Amino acid sequence: MIDRRNHNRVFVVDDEHLIASTTAMILHLRGFDAAFFTVPLEALQAAHVEAPDLLISDVIMPDLSGIELAIQIKAICPECKILLFAGQAATAYLLTKDHENGHGFEILSKPVHPLDLLKKVQAALAPIKVPQ
């Protein structure tokens, strides 16, 4: 029997338990090895143990913003892809600051339809095609 799971490790981080767990469940049902966290620092600790292939994180969270989390995870897992999502207009300032500091993380607006999320995840994890 062929295992069709893609085994890409995805960390989903959102301080809202329902959003984090539901997003991880959607990814898991599509074959991703998805783990969810409601505390950004726990996701960071987990990244030291097993590097994620993709981080999907809310931007506005207590203690550590999604942008700060993404920067720190990229520092220890340089190959990790990043998708951020936000439900507040106040994140525009943070993203502008993020771009000025040389980071160009993609952002999705909440709520994200599951099919749109899956398309973004698949695009982020697609192998880069090298021109021949």
N, C-alpha and C positions, 0 to 999 in steps of 0.2 A: 504494500500500500504506500502511495506517495503522500508525504506530508506537504500540504499546500500552504502551510503557514509561512509567512515571510520572515518571521523571527526578528523583525526590526524592533528594537527596544525604544519605547516611547514613554516619557515622563509627562504627565498631565498635572499641572499645578494651578490650583484656584482655591482661595480661602473659603469659597462656598462649596460645601461638601457635595451637594446635589449636582452641581455643574462638573466638578472634578470627577466624581464617580461615574456619572452618566457618560461623559466624554470618553473616559477610559473603557467603559463597557462597550460603547459603539466601536471603538478601535479594536478591542479584543474580539468582538464578533466578526470583524473583518480580517482576523488573523494576526493582528499586531500583538506584540508582547508589551501590553500597556500597564503601567503602574500609576496610581494617582496619589497626590499629596495635597493636603490642605495647609500645610506649614512649609513655606519655601525653604527654610533651613534644613528640614528633613530631606527634601529633594536634593539639596546640595550635598548633604552627607551621603545619600544613596549614590550620587554620581561618583563619589570617591571610591565606592565599592564596585559598581558596575556602570560603565559609561553608557549613557543613552545615545541612541542614534538621532533622536529628535526630542526637543523640549517644546511643549505647548504650555504656555503660561499666561495667566491673567497679568495685566500690567499693575493694577492698583491692589496691593496686598499689605497687610501689616508687617512690620519688621524688615522686610526686604521686598522691594518692588520686583516685578517680573523682568524689567530691564536689568536691574542689578543682578538678579539671579542668572539671567542669560549671560551676562558678561562673565560672571564667576564660573559658570559651567563651561563656557567656551574656553576659559583659561585652563581648566583641567581636562577638558574633552574637546580639543580643537576641531574634530570632525563632526561634532554634534550640530545638527540643523536646528534653527529656532523659528517658532511661530508664536507670536504674541496675540492675545485678544483682549479687547477692552470694551467696557460698556459705558464709559464716562467720557465726556468731551474734554475733561481736564487732562487727559493723557496726551493731547496734542503737544503741550509744552514739553513733557518728558521725552516724547519721540523726537522732537526737534533737537533737544539737548543730546539725545542718543546719537543722532546723525552727525551732529557737530563734533562729537567725540570719536567719530570714525566707525561707529557701529551702524549697520543698516538692517535691522531686524524687520521682518515683515509683520504687519499687524492686520488682524481681522476684527471686524466690529461684532460685538455681541448684540443679539443672539446670532450664532452661526448655525445655519442649517446643516444637519449631519452630512448631507451629500456634498455640500460646499467644503466642509471641513475635510472630508475624506479625499476630495480632489486636491486640496492644498497639501495634505499629508503625503499623498502619493507623489505629487510633483516635487515636494521637498526631499523625498527619499529616493527619487529616481536616480539611477546612476548617470553621472555626467558623461555625455558622449564626446569623445575626443575626435576632432576632425582628422581624416586620414589624407 
